[in-house]
Amino acid sequence: MKILALITIVLSVSSCYSQKQELLKSANSENATFTSEKIAPIKQNTNLGKTMSGKVEIGHLNWKEFSGRYDVDIEMGDGQSYNGVMSFRMKKDSIFWFSITASIGFQIAKGIIQNDTLQILDLLNKHYYSVPLNLLQENTQLPARISALQRLFTGEVLSDAVYYNEADSSFRGDNAFYSGYRVQFYPSNYVSQNAINDDVNGRKLWADYGERLSLENPDHNVSMETKLILKNALNTIRLNVRLKTYSFEPIPSYPFNVPSSYTPINIW
C-alpha cells in the first residue's frame, strides 16, 4: 500500500500520482437557499450572521477535544481501492493525532500534527516523515493549517471569516485563508459542502457532509460522514469516512515517538 499517499489524502493534501484519468464531473451536494442581503464578515467566535430571515448559524462548533474512529474507503487515481480504520484524537486548533489500520487488522501508519509540523511513521517500511505545515501547503497548493484540517473532518467552515457574495449568492472565505474557497449550507444551517476550486494551480477539493450526530450539545454535532474528492488535471481521488465511535471527554495523552530504527525520509 502507498502509505504516504494514503496519509496525505486523509489530511486533505494532494498525492503525487501522475497517471492520466478523465476528470470527474463536479461532486453533487445539497444547496441551501440564502437571501441576497449583504452580511458582515462572520468571525470564528461569533457563530451567527444576519440574513433577511433572521440569524443563521454558519457551522462553527465549539468542541474542545474530540476522539473516535472512522471507517475509511479510498479510491486511488490508479484504479486501486483500499479500506480500513482511522483512529484519531484532536485538541481544537492545537493537536491532530491519528493512526491508520488496514482492513485485515494491522496498523500501517500513525502520525501527529503539532507545533505547525506534520510527523508520520510508516510502520510497514519503518520510515519517518517530518514536514512543516507551511512547506506542505507550499508544495501541495492546498490549505494545511491544523484548524482547517480538523474542520474538514468535523464539517465546519474552514476559514476564520466568511463573506456573502451578492453577485452569485455564495458564501466565500477570506482570500487570506485560501483563494477560491466557498462553503454551502443545508437549510438547517450546518455546512453541506466545503469546496476549493483553484483554477490557477489546477487543483480542486470538495468535501460533502451527510448526517450529523444530533447530540444535546449542539457544539458537538459533528458530521458523521464525509465524502472527499481531490483532483488535479491528471488525477482524481475519492475518500469516504464514516464516524463509528466518538468521545468529547478530555484526552489524557497524544503518544508519539520515533524509534531509532526508523529512516528519515525527505518528501521534497
MINUSE-687713 format. One line per 2 residues: number of its first residue (from 0); their letters; for each residue z, y, x of C-alpha. Coordinates in pm, whole numbers, plus 50000, padded with zeros to 5 digits. Example, Ala and Ser with C-alpha at 12.3 -4.5 7.8 and 13.67 -1.06 7.14 Angstrom:
0 = AS = 50780 49550 51230 ~ 50714 49894 51367
# end
This chain:
0 = MK = 50000 50000 50000 ~ 49918 50350 50122
2 = IL = 50274 50476 50140 ~ 50217 50836 50241
4 = AL = 49958 50894 49970 ~ 50188 50735 49711
6 = IT = 50480 50958 49802 ~ 50279 51278 49820
8 = IV = 50141 51210 49473 ~ 50492 51165 49337
10 = LS = 50580 51503 49487 ~ 50276 51674 49332
12 = VS = 50079 51732 49651 ~ 49727 51607 49709
14 = SC = 49646 51290 49901 ~ 49399 51268 50186
16 = YS = 49141 51034 50034 ~ 48774 51137 50067
18 = QK = 48582 50878 49864 ~ 48337 51029 49614
20 = QE = 48411 50990 49245 ~ 48277 51153 48930
22 = LL = 48501 51442 48827 ~ 48713 51376 48519
24 = KS = 48697 51589 48209 ~ 48987 51825 48150
26 = AN = 49311 51650 48053 ~ 49397 51657 47682
28 = SE = 49707 51840 47572 ~ 49857 51983 47252
30 = NA = 49814 52359 47238 ~ 50078 52583 47088
32 = TF = 49979 52892 46891 ~ 50113 53231 47001
34 = TS = 50063 53583 46875 ~ 49875 53847 47071
36 = EK = 50174 54074 47123 ~ 50228 54158 47489
38 = IA = 50560 54038 47629 ~ 50755 54138 47935
40 = PI = 50791 53906 48235 ~ 51020 53614 48147
42 = KQ = 51270 53555 48426 ~ 51420 53221 48524
44 = NT = 51769 53305 48398 ~ 51658 53483 48080
46 = NL = 51519 53185 47885 ~ 51380 53395 47599
48 = GK = 51078 53616 47536 ~ 50980 53808 47222
50 = TM = 50678 53735 47005 ~ 50581 53857 46658
52 = SG = 50767 53565 46503 ~ 51093 53632 46687
54 = KV = 51235 53475 47001 ~ 51083 53173 47172
56 = EI = 51231 52956 47444 ~ 50989 52901 47731
58 = GH = 51110 52573 47871 ~ 51366 52657 48139
60 = LN = 51659 52417 48139 ~ 51998 52478 48298
62 = WK = 52099 52133 48421 ~ 52290 52131 48750
64 = EF = 52248 51774 48874 ~ 52015 51508 48736
66 = SG = 51973 51144 48840 ~ 51792 50847 48698
68 = RY = 51497 50612 48722 ~ 51129 50641 48635
70 = DV = 50878 50362 48580 ~ 50568 50471 48771
72 = DI = 50197 50384 48728 ~ 49937 50523 48968
74 = EM = 49558 50508 48958 ~ 49427 50595 49302
76 = GD = 49095 50762 49370 ~ 48969 50449 49546
78 = GQ = 48986 50247 49225 ~ 49315 50078 49307
80 = SY = 49624 50100 49087 ~ 49993 50049 49159
82 = NG = 50313 50036 48959 ~ 50679 50039 49047
84 = VM = 51004 50232 49007 ~ 51116 50569 49142
86 = SF = 51489 50635 49155 ~ 51591 50996 49205
88 = RM = 51885 51232 49248 ~ 51838 51607 49212
90 = KK = 52058 51909 49263 ~ 51893 52206 49097
92 = DS = 51682 52418 49335 ~ 51853 52253 49633
94 = IF = 51806 51878 49685 ~ 51550 51621 49569
96 = WF = 51635 51267 49686 ~ 51414 50973 49588
98 = SI = 51336 50608 49660 ~ 51034 50403 49554
100 = TA = 51041 50031 49479 ~ 50732 49816 49432
102 = SI = 50685 49619 49111 ~ 50769 49295 49293
104 = GF = 51114 49430 49366 ~ 51140 49553 49726
106 = QI = 51196 49910 49837 ~ 50895 50060 50014
108 = AK = 50996 50421 50077 ~ 51273 50676 50047
110 = GI = 51293 51045 50112 ~ 51468 51375 50062
112 = IQ = 51372 51739 50025 ~ 51644 51964 50157
114 = ND = 51666 52284 50361 ~ 51296 52355 50294
116 = TL = 51188 52029 50460 ~ 51043 51705 50325
118 = QI = 51159 51388 50506 ~ 51017 51044 50428
120 = LD = 51091 50693 50553 ~ 50805 50442 50526
122 = LL = 51020 50128 50507 ~ 50729 49887 50543
124 = NK = 50588 50028 50865 ~ 50911 50184 50997
126 = HY = 50755 50529 51015 ~ 50933 50861 50971
128 = YS = 50773 51182 50843 ~ 50924 51530 50853
130 = VP = 50725 51823 50713 ~ 50838 52182 50644
132 = LN = 50752 52275 50284 ~ 50562 52586 50389
134 = LL = 50337 52370 50610 ~ 50295 52122 50326
136 = QE = 50183 52398 50090 ~ 49953 52549 50351
138 = NT = 49772 52219 50411 ~ 49756 52089 50054
140 = QL = 49688 52424 49884 ~ 49933 52326 49610
142 = PA = 50283 52466 49547 ~ 50553 52284 49742
144 = RI = 50867 52476 49651 ~ 51159 52247 49571
146 = SA = 51228 52426 49241 ~ 50865 52379 49130
148 = LQ = 50863 52013 49234 ~ 51178 51945 49032
150 = RL = 51048 52128 48725 ~ 50719 51940 48746
152 = FT = 50906 51621 48653 ~ 51162 51767 48413
154 = GE = 50892 51950 48215 ~ 50981 52314 48276
156 = VL = 50788 52629 48359 ~ 50711 52608 48732
158 = SD = 50722 52976 48828 ~ 51013 53218 48809
160 = AV = 50823 53460 48582 ~ 50566 53411 48306
162 = YY = 50331 53677 48169 ~ 50139 53681 47842
164 = NE = 49766 53749 47889 ~ 49613 53927 47590
166 = AD = 49255 53865 47698 ~ 49267 53488 47640
168 = SS = 49607 53445 47466 ~ 49750 53245 47754
170 = FR = 50077 53237 47950 ~ 50032 53271 48324
172 = GD = 50268 53255 48617 ~ 50325 53531 48865
174 = NA = 50049 53526 49130 ~ 50325 53544 49390
176 = FY = 50405 53186 49284 ~ 50053 53044 49273
178 = SG = 49720 53186 49168 ~ 49561 53003 48877
180 = YR = 49886 52871 48728 ~ 49907 52852 48348
182 = VQ = 50157 52698 48109 ~ 50116 52581 47749
184 = FY = 50385 52512 47488 ~ 50444 52288 47191
186 = PS = 50536 52461 46861 ~ 50891 52351 46946
188 = NY = 50862 52590 47246 ~ 50904 52316 47506
190 = VS = 50638 52301 47777 ~ 50342 52082 47681
192 = QN = 50139 52134 47999 ~ 50166 52284 48345
194 = AI = 49824 52347 48497 ~ 49690 52480 48825
196 = ND = 49317 52547 48843 ~ 49242 52663 49195
198 = DV = 48868 52723 49199 ~ 48882 52884 49544
200 = NG = 49017 52571 49712 ~ 48863 52327 49463
202 = RK = 49194 52169 49362 ~ 49338 52109 49017
204 = LW = 49671 51979 48892 ~ 49757 51903 48529
206 = AD = 50094 51778 48409 ~ 50115 51686 48039
208 = YG = 50455 51620 47881 ~ 50548 51393 47593
210 = ER = 50873 51306 47421 ~ 51198 51483 47517
212 = LS = 51548 51339 47547 ~ 51672 51543 47246
214 = LE = 52035 51546 47359 ~ 52314 51755 47207
216 = NP = 52299 51989 47507 ~ 51951 52149 47492
218 = DH = 51968 52228 47865 ~ 51942 51852 47928
220 = NV = 51635 51788 47712 ~ 51404 51695 47998
222 = SM = 51069 51530 47948 ~ 51081 51151 47912
224 = ET = 50716 51105 48007 ~ 50485 51297 48238
226 = KL = 50114 51235 48285 ~ 49995 51395 48607
228 = IL = 49635 51440 48721 ~ 49543 51561 49069
230 = KN = 49183 51620 49165 ~ 48957 51792 49410
232 = AL = 48578 51797 49442 ~ 48567 51434 49562
234 = NT = 48862 51256 49414 ~ 49086 51218 49108
236 = IR = 49428 51053 49095 ~ 49642 50982 48788
238 = LN = 50018 50935 48786 ~ 50225 50839 48480
240 = VR = 50606 50841 48497 ~ 50842 50730 48220
242 = LK = 51213 50804 48229 ~ 51417 50485 48174
244 = TY = 51774 50578 48271 ~ 51939 50915 48334
246 = SF = 52264 51099 48400 ~ 52367 51463 48432
248 = EP = 52705 51387 48587 ~ 52791 51524 48936
250 = IP = 52621 51323 49212 ~ 52865 51221 49488
252 = SY = 52610 51185 49770 ~ 52247 51204 49873
254 = PF = 52240 50949 50157 ~ 51955 50975 50406
256 = NV = 51945 50886 50774 ~ 51666 50797 51015
258 = PS = 51711 50468 51205 ~ 51646 50491 51577
260 = SY = 51384 50217 51547 ~ 51155 50432 51329
262 = TP = 50850 50605 51481 ~ 50798 50976 51405
264 = IN = 50451 51043 51261 ~ 50273 51379 51259
266 = IW = 50068 51435 50943 ~ 49882 51744 51064
# end
